[in-house]
Every structure is written in C-alpha cells, then in structure tokens.
C-alpha cells in the first residue's frame, strides 16, 4: 500500500471528489441557507469527470489508488440517480471501490461481490459461461453506467476493465430502472476522462495458465474541453478443470465540456471465449459425487461459448441553471452468442455406475437493444424543505433471435472414473421435440416508461424518498418452427409463423424515510414494489406470459463512529415474489412452472479503519427463502428456491507496515462462508456449505507496485453454485502475481 502521508492525501482528495457530486452534472453549490441547498446537484448514473485536485497523484485515475472504504457514508451513488449520499438513502446500498478490488487481486465481477452482504453466485439458469447472481435469494440484474445488459438469462461475464467502483442496490429497483428482478441492481461504474495526461498498466500471471494484461491512457486533446480515455483488457487462462477462457476488451471514451453541456461518448467492445461446464461434478445420493478427483469432468470436452459484444453510449448533461439539469442518454447494444454446451436437467444422473440422460445443446443468439432516457432533474425548495426531483421518460426496443437444437449423448460407463465418450459432432443427431430442447424464435419487446423520484430533505435529520413508475410493455414471440409438445405459459400450443403478443401496464413504486436520531445513528424504513417482464432467450415461451412482481419491506439502522472511521449498517428485509418462472424436469421433460417465493432475513456490514494501518471489512447475512405457492407442483411448497443459502459471511482485513524503514508493504487475509443450497425447487439435490481462506502480500510505491494473492490456501474442495444436474466446482489452491504501474 502507499505510505501514510500519501494515502492521507489521496483520502482527502477522494473525499473532496465525492463531495463535489455525481457524474453528468456541472455542480454549482447553491447559496441559500437550508441544508438541502448546500449539497451536490442531481445527476444521472455514473461518476464525475476526473478533475485535477491539488495533491492528487496519477494512481487516482487508474485501478490502483483512491478510497477503499466500502461503506463511506458520504459516497455519492449513481444507482440513486439523485446524487444522494449513502447516509441519506433509506435503503441498503453498498459501494465496492476499485482500490479494494485491486488489493484483493480481483479481475472479474464474480471475484468482487463477496465484499457486499446478501449476494452470491448461481441460481436459476446459471449456465457457467456468464455472470448470474442472487441478492437476498432472488435474481439480480447487472447494469453498466446505468444501462442494462439486456437479456437477463443469457448475459456475459464481466471483467473490471475501466471499472472505478461497483454499486449494489439490494431489493427491487423497478421504480428507477424499469423491468427488473426483485433481488437487486448491480451497477458497474467506469472511470471518466481526465484533463491531464495519465497512463498505467498491469500484468498478472498465475495458476491454471492465467495471464492478464490491463492498460489505461487518459488526457486532454487539442480541442478545448475535450478529454479522452482508453481502457483495455487482454486475458487468457487454460483454466481449472481445463475450462479455457479468453477475454479481449477495449473501451475508448470521449468527454466534452461544451458550454453548459457535458457530452460523453463511450464504445464498449468485447470478444469472449469460455468453456461451459454445466454438469460440474454430478450429483450422487443428493450431493456432488465425492469419490472422484476434483478435476473429473462429465461435460462434453469440445464445448464452447463464444460471444461478441458491442455497446456505444452517448449522453448529454445540460445544466440550464442551478435548479434544472436535463440528461439525455442513449445506448445501443449488439450481442451474438454461439454455444455448444451440455443441457442442464435432473434427467442427467447416475444409474448404477453409469451417467445417463446426457444431452448437448447447440445454440445461436442475436440480441439487439436500443435504450433512450430523458431525465430532467429539478432542484428546488418548498419553504425550508429541499427537493431533488428526478423525472424521466424511457423507451427501450429489444429483439432476440434464438435458435437451438439438442442431441442425445452416449452414457458415461463409469461415473467414478468418467471419460466422456463423444469426441466430435460427427456421430451426433440433433433433434427437435418435447424431450430435446429446441426452438427457432424471434422475440421483440417495446418498453415505454414515465417515472419520478423525489429525494426530500425535510430537515437536517429527516430524509424522505418516494418514487413511482408507469410502464407499458409490449412483447411478442414468433416461432419459425412448430415443436411437438411446446406450449405457452397458458397451455396453448405454439405454432410456426404465428405471432403471439402480451401487453402489460404495471406500476412500480418505492417509499422510504430515514431519520438521523443521533449524530452516529440513523434508522430507516422502506417499502418497494417491482415488476419483471418474463422476456429472455432461455425460456422464450415465457415472453408472452404475465410479468413477475415483487414487494419488499425493509427496516435498518446505519451507524457511523469516529468521523466515519467505523461504519456499521444493519437491515431486516421481507421480500415476496410472485409468478416466478422456475425450471423443473417432469417425466423426463424439461418444463417451466410458475411459483411464488418469499425471503425473510437480516444482514449487516462492518467497515472499520481500526488504526491508520489496520482496515477490517466484514458482512453477514441470514435469510430464509421458501416456495410459498406452486399450483403445478404443490409438493414443493415450503422448499427452498434454487441457489439461495440460509447463511453467508465474509471477512477481509489488511495491515500496512514498513520493512527496514521502507513503508508501503501490506498483508491481507480473509475468509468466505456460504451455507448449503439446493439445485432446484424439489430440494432433492444440494451442495454443502463451505469456508475458504484467502491471503495477500504486496508492496506499493508511489508509481508502481507488486502483489501476490493466494486463493483457497487451505485447498478446500467446495462448490460455488448448485446447477440442476451437478455443481460448479470452486478453484483449489491457486496463486497470482500482479505487477502494476501508473504515471
């Protein structure tokens, strides 16, 4: 880590940066006396343009510097969309800064989420070649600078290329973001261009043939007010269990201060190659098979998942005066997916010594999504009461073309010494019927939305937040082939070249209040209603079904001691979820049933700068997630939904020290605990709880540093997610060395 004086300079600069306000607004502090008039002006979702601050160093503009406080109460969050500090939000929102992620050696989003409470990997339709997370036992949606990733159940794996911080809103967010799952919102916020020249790079090498390079370059152009930034990531790995992966990304960005306008253009280009492993270690007597090597594979050896991802975004923040800022934001997303992977079904199982019911799916997807947002943000007072009123209109147009067919695979003759017999596609026959997942579909959706959210400063102590959103959703499905035994969610057969439609007009809302009872204690209460369109490439027939809905009640207390050096946030929550599409295999046929779920729980997160050298982060979650209704499978009522553990806890601590009078050395250590979870709503199969331990050691000079990160140093066998046929295997003992520099 950096020496104490340098870290303090960075901390003060970071605090000054956060105090300025959020991105896409030109902040002017109002001169009126009420407290509301002294806070940062409203914004759209992202961070401020990088501004030169006296004493600031090059590393603040790259991934190896800045604030590493997860629960900084004064942090301004993008997911609030009103420029509100964490300490004033009547909701559970956590921010994970890049400095902490770099310290832990994280390169992917999936490496990062354990720093927040209530979140874990896995859940329904987790295929192993893209990110899929549960928050509070329910599905979460991933955004990039406030733009949705598109297809909820067929997304991408997210690197940390150019990512400045990760914001996590727990619970329904539809009042702000539209169609969304009830678990919560994960927003990746990227760095913005600097008016001065800085550049940096890192190289990581380690276990499983891993090599990863990241680079950034930022500075001014010859045009006044126009700055640029370029972030790039190039990585490859042979992979644990021979799961090869490669990720090539480049993200150029321009930002132009033109009069009262802040114009921002970014282009996100990615090419990903991954190896699906849907079976992992297959279940035997209700648990992942144990009498085999951890490297044993039941999946097809020549499986692959290739994706191309292109997303240009353009935004304009127009500050008309101190009371009104108008944000215009547009994005276009194009994604192609080419997959050859094993179908995930409970029909794949061990009978005697053989593995039977294996299948191979061939799939091609083509997604296109347009998103336009017009958000006037008003800042005004009614007497002594201050308002930050976000108003908005959004239009989204999304199309998904998907085609798939399925082939039966030969049995593996010995489950305890598995050798998948297929070596190529030559002798496989791809079929299309009720027992062989198949479609050739065109889906289209138009989403229209009007919404408003008011952040109200009633007094210095009382904060109220209220929001409402009216959506109009028009979705359609046009099958290009007729599949025997294929029906829509109402039980009607789906016929080729017939267009099926669904129209809905849901209203989502939220309401919350926070009161600063004492300078160090702020209780809050909130309630929110959300809706999710059942529109995705995994279960296309659901795109013309009724939407899912959810209702959350939450109460919590936020504590902050010793000038925010010690922060403790606690919450109790109760989330109900209705009309949930859940995968299940009935009579050897993969089906989808619609059930209801409920999660009750409690969570806490702790962030303490114990001394100038010792930093401790911890979080714990206890939750009870159950199926409350399932007309098509009444025996599952009372069971647990897929992938939702009852308990989770994480700890990470770092200590900085000198050696031979040379400052900048640090050590870190942490543990991750995740409880038992189930593979589907029948609860027949499950994965056990686990505890793994990690460690770090490094040296940080002013412009360069080196880090060693060791994962799972006790070499514990564990499973990160429960799929239907088997469990995804966690990495064994592994080590990675990273060398980085910033100038």
C-alpha positions in Angstrom: 0.0 0.0 0.0 1.0 3.7 -0.2 2.8 5.4 2.7 0.6 7.1 5.3 1.1 10.7 4.2 0.4 9.8 0.5 -2.7 7.7 1.5 -4.0 10.6 3.6 -3.5 13.0 0.6 -5.4 10.5 -1.5 -8.2 10.1 1.1 -8.7 13.8 1.3 -8.7 14.2 -2.5 -11.2 11.3 -2.7 -13.4 12.9 -0.1 -13.3 16.2 -2.0 -14.1 14.4 -5.2 -17.1 12.7 -3.7 -18.3 15.9 -2.1 -18.5 17.6 -5.5 -21.3 15.3 -6.6 -22.2 12.7 -9.3 -21.4 12.4 -13.0 -23.1 14.1 -15.8 -23.9 17.3 -14.0 -22.0 20.6 -13.7 -22.2 21.2 -10.0 -22.9 24.6 -8.5 -23.4 24.9 -4.8 -26.4 27.0 -4.0 -26.0 29.9 -1.7 -29.3 29.6 0.2 -29.1 28.7 3.8 -31.1 25.4 4.0 -29.1 22.2 4.2 -30.6 20.9 1.1 -29.2 23.8 -0.9 -25.7 23.0 0.2 -25.5 19.5 -1.2 -24.3 18.3 -4.6 -26.6 18.7 -7.6 -28.5 15.8 -9.1 -27.2 13.5 -11.8 -27.6 10.6 -13.9 -25.9 7.3 -13.2 -22.1 7.4 -13.2 -19.3 9.4 -11.6 -17.9 12.9 -12.0 -15.5 13.7 -14.8 -12.0 13.4 -13.4 -10.9 16.9 -12.1 -7.4 17.8 -11.1 -7.2 18.2 -7.3 -4.2 19.7 -5.6 -2.0 16.9 -4.3 -3.7 14.3 -6.5 -1.4 11.6 -7.9 -1.6 9.5 -11.2 -2.8 6.4 -9.4 -6.1 8.0 -8.6 -7.0 7.9 -12.2 -6.4 4.2 -12.5 -7.3 1.0 -10.7 -4.5 1.2 -8.0 -5.5 4.1 -5.8 -8.2 6.1 -4.2 -10.7 5.4 -1.5 -11.0 1.8 -0.3 -13.9 2.4 2.1 -16.8 0.2 1.2 -19.4 1.9 3.4 -18.3 5.5 3.2 -21.4 7.4 4.3 -20.6 10.4 2.2 -20.2 8.4 -1.0 -22.5 9.7 -3.7 -24.1 6.8 -5.5 -25.1 6.5 -9.2 -27.9 4.0 -8.5 -29.8 6.6 -6.5 -30.0 8.8 -9.7 -30.4 11.9 -7.5 -26.9 12.4 -6.3 -27.7 11.3 -2.8 -25.1 10.2 -0.3 -25.3 6.8 1.2 -26.0 8.2 4.7 -29.3 9.8 3.4 -30.7 6.8 1.5 -33.5 4.9 3.2 -32.3 1.7 1.6 -29.5 -0.8 1.6 -26.9 0.3 -1.0 -23.2 -0.8 -0.9 -20.3 0.5 -2.9 -17.2 -1.6 -3.6 -14.3 0.7 -4.7 -11.6 -0.4 -7.2 -8.8 0.1 -4.7 -10.1 -2.7 -2.6 -10.7 -5.0 -5.6 -7.1 -4.4 -6.8 -5.8 -5.2 -3.3 -7.7 -8.5 -3.4 -6.4 -9.3 -6.9 -10.0 -9.3 -8.4 -10.2 -9.1 -12.2 -13.8 -10.2 -12.7 -17.1 -9.1 -11.2 -17.6 -12.6 -9.8 -14.4 -12.1 -7.8 -15.8 -9.0 -6.2 -19.3 -9.4 -4.9 -18.3 -11.1 -1.6 -17.4 -7.6 -0.4 -21.2 -6.9 -0.1 -23.7 -8.6 2.1 -26.5 -10.7 0.8 -25.1 -11.6 -2.6 -23.9 -14.9 -4.0 -23.3 -16.5 -7.4 -25.6 -19.1 -9.0 -29.4 -19.5 -9.1 -31.8 -20.5 -11.8 -30.4 -20.8 -15.4 -26.8 -20.3 -14.3 -25.0 -21.9 -17.3 -21.4 -21.3 -16.2 -20.3 -19.0 -19.0 -21.9 -15.8 -17.9 -22.4 -13.9 -14.6 -25.5 -14.8 -12.6 -26.1 -13.6 -9.1 -28.7 -13.8 -6.4 -29.3 -10.9 -3.9 -31.4 -11.9 -0.8 -32.1 -15.2 -2.5 -33.6 -13.6 -5.6 -32.3 -12.8 -9.2 -30.3 -9.6 -9.7 -29.8 -7.5 -12.8 -26.4 -6.1 -14.0 -26.0 -2.6 -15.4 -23.1 -0.7 -16.9 -23.2 3.0 -16.1 -26.9 2.7 -15.7 -27.5 0.8 -19.0 -29.0 -2.7 -18.8 -27.0 -5.7 -20.1 -30.1 -6.8 -22.0 -31.0 -10.5 -21.8 -31.4 -11.3 -18.1 -30.9 -15.1 -18.5 -28.2 -15.1 -21.2 -25.7 -12.4 -20.4 -22.0 -12.0 -20.3 -19.1 -12.5 -17.9 -18.0 -9.0 -16.6 -14.3 -8.0 -16.3 -13.3 -5.0 -14.3 -12.0 -3.2 -17.4 -12.0 0.5 -16.6 -14.4 0.0 -13.7 -14.0 2.6 -10.9 -16.5 1.1 -8.5 -19.3 -1.4 -8.1 -22.7 -0.2 -6.7 -25.2 -2.7 -5.3 -28.8 -1.7 -4.6 -30.4 -4.5 -2.6 -34.1 -5.1 -3.3 -36.5 -4.1 -6.1 -35.3 -1.3 -8.2 -38.0 -1.1 -10.9 -39.2 2.3 -9.9 -35.9 3.7 -11.2 -34.8 1.1 -13.8 -37.9 -0.4 -15.2 -38.3 -4.2 -15.8 -36.0 -5.8 -13.3 -35.7 -8.8 -11.0 -36.6 -8.4 -7.3 -33.2 -9.3 -5.9 -31.5 -6.0 -6.7 -29.3 -4.0 -9.1 -25.5 -4.3 -9.7 -24.2 -1.2 -11.4 -20.6 -1.1 -12.8 -19.4 2.5 -12.8 -16.4 3.3 -15.1 -13.7 5.9 -14.8 -14.2 9.1 -16.8 -11.5 11.0 -18.9 -9.0 13.3 -17.2 -8.0 16.8 -18.3 -4.3 15.8 -17.6 -2.2 13.0 -19.1 -2.0 9.8 -17.0 -1.4 6.2 -18.0 -0.9 2.9 -16.4 -0.7 -0.9 -16.9 -0.7 -4.1 -15.1 0.3 -7.7 -15.9 -0.9 -10.7 -13.9 0.3 -14.3 -14.1 -0.6 -17.3 -12.1 -2.2 -20.7 -11.7 -4.0 -22.5 -14.5 -2.1 -20.8 -17.2 -3.6 -17.4 -16.3 -2.1 -14.3 -18.0 -3.9 -11.0 -17.9 -3.0 -7.5 -19.0 -4.8 -4.3 -18.4 -3.9 -0.8 -19.7 -5.3 2.7 -19.4 -4.5 6.1 -21.0 -6.3 9.3 -20.3 -5.7 13.0 -21.0 -6.7 16.1 -23.0 -7.0 16.5 -26.8 -6.1 19.7 -28.8 -9.8 20.7 -28.6 -10.6 22.8 -25.6 -12.7 20.9 -23.0 -12.4 17.6 -24.9 -10.7 14.8 -23.0 -10.2 11.1 -23.8 -9.7 7.8 -22.0 -8.8 4.3 -23.3 -9.1 1.2 -21.2 -8.1 -2.3 -22.5 -8.0 -5.8 -21.1 -6.5 -8.8 -22.7 -6.6 -12.1 -20.7 -6.4 -15.8 -21.2 -6.4 -18.9 -19.0 -6.1 -22.7 -19.5 -8.5 -22.8 -16.6 -9.0 -25.1 -13.7 -10.7 -28.3 -15.0 -9.3 -27.4 -18.5 -12.0 -24.7 -18.8 -10.2 -22.5 -21.3 -11.2 -18.8 -21.4 -10.1 -15.7 -23.3 -11.3 -12.1 -23.0 -10.3 -9.2 -25.3 -11.8 -5.8 -24.4 -11.2 -2.2 -25.4 -13.2 0.8 -24.2 -12.5 4.2 -25.7 -14.3 7.2 -24.3 -14.5 10.9 -25.0 -15.9 13.6 -22.8 -16.5 17.2 -23.9 -17.3 20.2 -21.7 -19.1 22.4 -24.2 -20.6 25.4 -22.6 -23.4 24.2 -20.2 -23.2 20.7 -21.8 -21.2 17.7 -20.7 -21.2 15.3 -23.6 -19.9 11.8 -23.1 -19.4 9.1 -25.7 -18.1 5.6 -24.9 -17.7 2.4 -27.0 -17.5 -0.9 -25.2 -16.1 -3.7 -27.4 -15.6 -7.2 -26.1 -14.9 -10.7 -27.5 -15.2 -13.5 -25.1 -14.4 -17.2 -25.4 -15.4 -19.5 -22.5 -15.9 -23.2 -21.8 -19.3 -24.2 -20.4 -19.3 -26.9 -17.7 -23.0 -27.3 -17.0 -22.6 -30.7 -15.2 -19.6 -29.8 -12.9 -19.4 -32.7 -10.5 -22.6 -34.7 -11.0 -24.9 -35.5 -8.0 -24.8 -38.9 -6.3 -27.2 -39.6 -3.5 -28.2 -36.0 -3.3 -24.8 -34.4 -3.2 -21.9 -33.8 -5.7 -20.1 -37.0 -6.2 -17.1 -37.3 -3.8 -15.2 -40.4 -4.7 -13.6 -38.8 -7.7 -10.8 -36.4 -8.5 -11.8 -32.7 -8.3 -10.7 -32.5 -12.0 -13.2 -35.1 -13.1 -15.4 -34.0 -16.0 -18.8 -35.2 -17.2 -19.3 -32.4 -19.7 -18.5 -32.6 -23.4 -14.8 -32.0 -23.9 -15.3 -29.8 -27.0 -17.9 -27.5 -25.6 -17.5 -23.8 -26.2 -19.3 -20.4 -25.7 -18.2 -17.5 -27.9 -19.7 -14.0 -27.6 -19.2 -10.7 -29.3 -20.4 -7.6 -27.5 -20.7 -4.0 -28.9 -22.2 -1.2 -27.0 -21.9 2.5 -28.0 -23.3 5.0 -25.5 -23.9 8.8 -25.9 -25.1 11.1 -23.2 -25.6 14.9 -22.8 -25.9 16.6 -19.4 -27.3 20.1 -20.0 -27.3 22.3 -17.0 -29.8 25.0 -17.7 -29.5 26.7 -14.4 -29.0 25.9 -10.7 -32.4 24.4 -10.5 -32.7 22.2 -13.7 -30.3 19.8 -15.4 -31.6 17.8 -18.4 -29.9 14.4 -19.1 -30.3 12.8 -22.5 -28.8 9.3 -22.6 -28.8 6.7 -25.4 -27.2 3.3 -25.8 -27.3 0.5 -28.4 -26.3 -3.0 -27.5 -25.5 -5.8 -30.0 -24.5 -9.2 -28.8 -24.0 -12.5 -30.6 -23.8 -15.8 -28.8 -22.6 -19.2 -30.2 -22.8 -22.0 -27.7 -22.2 -25.7 -27.7 -22.9 -26.9 -24.2 -24.5 -29.7 -22.2 -28.1 -29.3 -21.3 -28.8 -28.9 -17.6 -31.5 -31.2 -16.4 -32.2 -33.6 -13.5 -32.6 -36.3 -16.1 -28.8 -36.4 -16.2 -28.0 -38.6 -13.3 -26.1 -41.7 -12.1 -27.9 -45.0 -12.6 -25.9 -47.9 -11.3 -22.4 -46.9 -12.3 -23.4 -45.1 -15.5 -24.1 -41.5 -16.1 -27.3 -41.4 -18.2 -29.5 -38.7 -19.8 -26.7 -36.6 -21.1 -27.6 -34.1 -23.8 -25.7 -31.5 -25.9 -27.3 -28.2 -26.9 -26.4 -26.2 -29.9 -27.5 -22.5 -29.6 -27.1 -19.3 -31.5 -28.5 -15.9 -30.2 -28.5 -12.5 -31.7 -29.6 -9.7 -29.4 -30.1 -6.0 -30.2 -31.3 -3.4 -27.8 -31.9 0.4 -28.0 -32.3 2.5 -24.9 -33.2 6.2 -24.8 -33.6 8.1 -21.5 -34.7 11.7 -21.0 -34.3 12.7 -17.4 -34.9 16.3 -16.3 -33.7 16.7 -12.7 -35.2 19.6 -10.6 -33.6 21.1 -7.5 -35.9 23.4 -5.5 -37.3 24.2 -2.1 -40.8 24.5 -0.7 -40.1 26.7 2.3 -37.4 25.1 4.4 -37.9 21.7 2.7 -35.5 20.8 -0.1 -36.3 18.6 -3.1 -34.2 16.8 -5.7 -36.8 15.6 -8.1 -35.8 13.2 -10.8 -38.4 13.0 -13.7 -38.0 10.8 -16.7 -39.1 9.2 -19.9 -37.5 6.0 -21.2 -38.0 4.0 -24.4 -36.4 0.6 -25.0 -36.7 -1.6 -28.0 -35.2 -5.1 -27.7 -35.1 -8.0 -30.2 -33.8 -11.5 -29.6 -33.3 -14.1 -32.3 -32.5 -17.5 -30.9 -32.1 -20.9 -32.4 -31.3 -24.2 -30.7 -31.4 -28.0 -31.0 -30.4 -30.9 -28.8 -28.6 -34.2 -29.3 -28.5 -37.2 -27.1 -25.1 -38.2 -25.9 -23.8 -41.7 -25.1 -23.7 -42.7 -21.4 -20.5 -42.4 -19.4 -19.9 -46.0 -18.4 -18.1 -45.4 -15.1 -19.2 -42.4 -13.1 -16.3 -42.9 -10.7 -13.7 -42.7 -13.5 -15.5 -40.6 -16.0 -14.4 -40.4 -19.7 -17.0 -38.6 -21.9 -17.1 -40.9 -25.0 -18.0 -38.2 -27.5 -15.0 -36.6 -29.3 -16.7 -34.6 -32.1 -20.1 -33.8 -33.6 -19.7 -36.4 -36.3 -21.9 -39.1 -34.9 -24.4 -36.9 -33.1 -28.0 -36.3 -34.3 -29.6 -33.0 -33.2 -33.4 -33.4 -32.6 -36.3 -31.1 -32.0 -39.2 -32.4 -29.9 -40.6 -32.3 -26.4 -37.6 -34.2 -24.9 -35.0 -32.3 -26.9 -34.8 -28.6 -26.1 -35.4 -26.8 -29.4 -36.6 -23.5 -30.9 -36.1 -21.1 -33.7 -37.8 -17.9 -32.4 -38.0 -14.2 -32.9 -38.8 -12.1 -29.9 -39.4 -8.4 -29.8 -40.3 -6.0 -27.0 -41.1 -2.3 -26.7 -40.9 -0.7 -23.2 -42.3 2.8 -22.6 -41.9 4.4 -19.2 -42.8 7.6 -17.3 -41.3 8.0 -13.8 -40.4 10.3 -11.0 -38.4 10.1 -7.8 -38.2 12.8 -5.1 -35.4 12.9 -2.6 -36.8 15.2 0.1 -34.7 16.9 2.8 -37.5 17.7 5.3 -34.9 18.8 7.9 -31.3 18.2 8.6 -32.3 15.0 10.2 -35.4 13.7 8.4 -34.9 12.4 4.8 -37.8 11.0 2.7 -37.6 9.3 -0.7 -40.6 8.5 -2.9 -40.8 7.2 -6.4 -43.3 5.9 -8.9 -43.0 4.5 -12.4 -45.7 3.7 -15.0 -44.6 1.2 -17.6 -46.2 0.0 -20.8 -44.8 -3.3 -22.1 -45.5 -4.8 -25.5 -43.8 -8.2 -26.1 -44.1 -10.7 -28.9 -43.0 -14.1 -29.9 -42.9 -15.5 -33.4 -41.8 -19.2 -33.6 -40.4 -20.1 -37.0 -40.9 -23.8 -36.4 -43.5 -25.9 -34.7 -42.1 -28.0 -31.9 -44.2 -31.0 -30.7 -45.3 -30.6 -27.1 -44.4 -27.0 -26.9 -46.9 -24.7 -25.2 -47.1 -21.1 -24.0 -47.5 -20.2 -20.3 -51.3 -20.5 -20.7 -51.0 -24.1 -22.0 -51.7 -23.2 -25.7 -49.6 -24.9 -28.4 -47.1 -22.6 -30.2 -47.4 -22.8 -34.0 -44.8 -21.7 -36.6 -45.2 -18.3 -38.2 -47.9 -17.2 -35.7 -47.2 -14.0 -33.8 -48.1 -14.2 -30.1 -48.3 -11.0 -28.1 -48.5 -9.8 -24.5 -49.4 -6.3 -23.3 -48.9 -5.1 -19.7 -49.0 -1.8 -17.9 -47.5 -2.3 -14.4 -46.9 0.4 -11.9 -43.8 0.2 -9.7 -43.1 2.4 -6.7 -41.0 2.9 -3.6 -41.3 4.9 -0.4 -38.8 5.3 2.4 -37.8 7.5 5.3 -34.5 8.0 7.2 -34.1 9.9 10.5 -30.7 10.9 12.0 -31.7 10.1 15.5 -28.2 10.7 16.8 -25.1 12.0 15.0 -23.9 8.4 14.8 -27.2 6.5 14.3 -29.8 6.7 11.5 -32.7 4.3 11.5 -34.7 4.0 8.2 -37.7 2.1 6.8 -38.7 1.4 3.2 -41.1 -0.4 1.0 -40.9 -1.1 -2.7 -42.9 -2.7 -5.5 -41.3 -4.0 -8.7 -42.2 -5.9 -11.9 -40.2 -8.0 -14.3 -41.1 -8.9 -17.9 -40.7 -12.7 -18.4 -38.7 -12.0 -21.6 -35.5 -13.8 -22.3 -33.7 -16.2 -24.6 -33.6 -19.1 -22.2 -37.4 -19.7 -21.9 -38.7 -17.8 -24.9 -42.3 -19.0 -24.4 -42.5 -17.0 -21.2 -42.0 -13.8 -23.1 -45.7 -13.8 -23.8 -46.7 -14.5 -20.3 -47.8 -12.3 -17.4 -44.9 -10.4 -15.7 -43.4 -11.3 -12.4 -43.9 -9.0 -9.4 -42.3 -8.4 -6.1 -42.9 -6.5 -2.8 -40.2 -5.7 -0.3 -40.4 -4.3 3.2 -37.1 -3.2 4.8 -36.0 -1.6 8.1 -32.5 -0.8 9.1 -30.1 1.2 11.1 -27.0 3.0 9.8 -24.2 3.6 12.4 -21.1 5.8 11.9 -18.5 6.4 14.6 -15.2 8.3 14.9 -15.7 10.6 11.9 -16.7 7.6 9.7 -13.7 5.5 10.6 -16.1 2.8 11.8 -19.3 2.2 9.9 -21.9 -0.5 10.7 -25.1 -0.9 8.6 -27.8 -3.3 9.5 -31.1 -4.3 7.8 -34.1 -6.6 8.2 -36.0 -7.5 5.0 -39.1 -9.3 3.8 -39.4 -9.9 0.0 -42.3 -11.6 -1.7 -42.1 -12.7 -5.3 -45.0 -13.9 -7.5 -45.4 -15.5 -10.9 -41.8 -16.7 -10.9 -40.7 -18.9 -13.9 -38.8 -21.8 -12.4 -37.2 -24.7 -14.3 -38.1 -28.3 -13.4 -37.9 -31.7 -15.1 -41.3 -33.5 -15.2 -41.4 -37.1 -16.6 -38.0 -36.5 -18.2 -39.2 -33.4 -20.0 -37.7 -30.0 -19.2 -40.5 -27.7 -18.1 -41.2 -24.3 -16.6 -43.6 -23.9 -13.7 -44.7 -20.6 -12.1 -44.5 -20.4 -8.4 -44.3 -17.8 -5.6 -41.3 -17.2 -3.3 -40.6 -15.3 -0.1 -37.4 -14.4 1.6 -37.1 -13.1 5.2 -33.8 -12.2 6.6 -31.2 -9.9 8.3 -27.9 -8.6 7.2 -25.1 -6.5 8.5 -21.9 -4.9 7.0 -19.0 -3.6 9.0 -16.2 -1.3 7.8 -13.5 -0.1 10.2 -10.3 1.8 9.9 -9.1 0.4 13.2 -5.9 2.3 13.0 -4.1 4.2 10.2 -2.6 0.8 9.3 -5.3 -1.8 10.0 -8.5 -2.0 8.0 -11.3 -4.5 8.6 -14.3 -5.3 6.3 -16.9 -7.9 7.3 -20.5 -8.8 6.4 -23.0 -11.4 7.4 -26.4 -12.5 6.0 -29.1 -14.8 7.5 -32.1 -15.5 5.2 -35.0 -17.9 5.0 -36.1 -18.3 1.3 -39.0 -20.6 0.6 -41.5 -21.5 -2.1 -44.9 -20.2 -0.9 -47.1 -21.4 -3.8 -46.8 -23.7 -6.8 -50.1 -24.8 -8.4 -48.2 -27.2 -10.8 -46.2 -28.8 -8.0 -47.8 -28.5 -4.6 -45.2 -30.8 -3.0 -42.5 -28.1 -3.5 -44.4 -25.6 -1.2 -42.1 -25.0 1.8 -39.0 -26.0 -0.1 -36.1 -23.6 -0.8 -35.6 -21.9 -4.2 -32.5 -22.8 -6.3 -29.2 -21.5 -5.1 -30.4 -19.5 -2.0 -28.2 -20.3 1.0 -29.5 -19.7 4.6 -26.3 -18.1 5.8 -23.4 -16.1 4.3 -20.4 -14.3 5.9 -17.3 -12.7 4.6 -14.2 -11.1 6.2 -11.3 -9.2 4.7 -8.6 -7.4 6.7 -5.4 -5.6 5.6 -2.4 -4.3 7.6 0.2 -1.9 6.3 3.7 -1.8 7.7 7.4 -0.8 6.9 10.3 -3.2 6.4 13.8 -1.8 7.2 12.2 1.6 7.4 10.7 1.4 4.0 6.9 2.0 4.0 4.4 0.6 1.6 4.2 -3.1 2.5 0.9 -4.7 3.2 -0.6 -8.1 4.1 -4.2 -9.2 3.8 -6.3 -12.1 4.8 -9.9 -13.1 4.6 -12.5 -15.9 4.8 -15.7 -16.6 2.8 -18.5 -18.7 4.1 -21.6 -19.8 2.1 -24.2 -22.1 3.5 -25.9 -25.1 1.9 -28.1 -24.5 -1.2 -30.3 -26.6 -3.4 -30.3 -27.4 -7.1 -34.0 -26.8 -7.8 -37.3 -26.4 -6.1 -37.7 -30.2 -5.5 -34.7 -29.9 -3.0 -33.6 -33.4 -3.9 -30.0 -32.4 -4.6 -27.9 -29.8 -2.8 -24.3 -28.6 -2.3 -22.7 -28.4 1.1 -21.7 -25.2 2.9 -18.1 -24.2 2.7 -15.4 -21.9 4.2 -12.4 -20.9 2.2 -9.5 -18.6 3.2 -7.5 -16.2 1.0 -4.4 -14.1 1.6 -2.4 -11.3 0.0 1.0 -9.7 0.3 2.3 -6.7 -1.6 4.4 -3.6 -1.8 3.1 -0.3 -3.1 5.5 2.6 -4.1 4.4 5.9 -5.5 4.1 4.9 -9.1 4.4 1.1 -9.1 3.6 -2.0 -7.0 3.6 -5.7 -6.8 1.0 -8.1 -5.3 0.8 -11.8 -4.5 -2.7 -13.1 -4.0 -3.4 -16.7 -2.8 -6.9 -18.1 -3.1 -8.2 -21.0 -1.0 -4.9 -21.6 0.7 -6.3 -24.5 2.7 -7.1 -26.2 -0.6 -10.7 -26.8 0.4 -13.0 -28.7 -2.0 -16.1 -26.6 -2.4 -18.9 -25.7 -4.9 -19.8 -22.2 -5.9 -23.3 -22.9 -7.3 -25.9 -25.7 -7.5 -27.0 -26.5 -11.0 -29.7 -29.0 -11.9 -27.5 -31.9 -12.9 -24.4 -31.1 -11.0 -22.4 -28.5 -9.0 -19.9 -25.9 -10.2 -16.6 -26.6 -8.6 -14.6 -23.9 -6.9 -10.9 -23.3 -7.6 -8.4 -25.2 -5.4 -5.3 -23.7 -4.0 -4.1 -21.0 -6.5 -1.7 -18.0 -6.6 -1.4 -15.0 -8.8 1.3 -12.3 -9.0 0.4 -8.8 -10.3 2.9 -6.1 -11.3 1.4 -2.6 -12.0 2.5 0.9 -12.6 0.8 4.3 -13.0 2.3 7.5 -14.3 
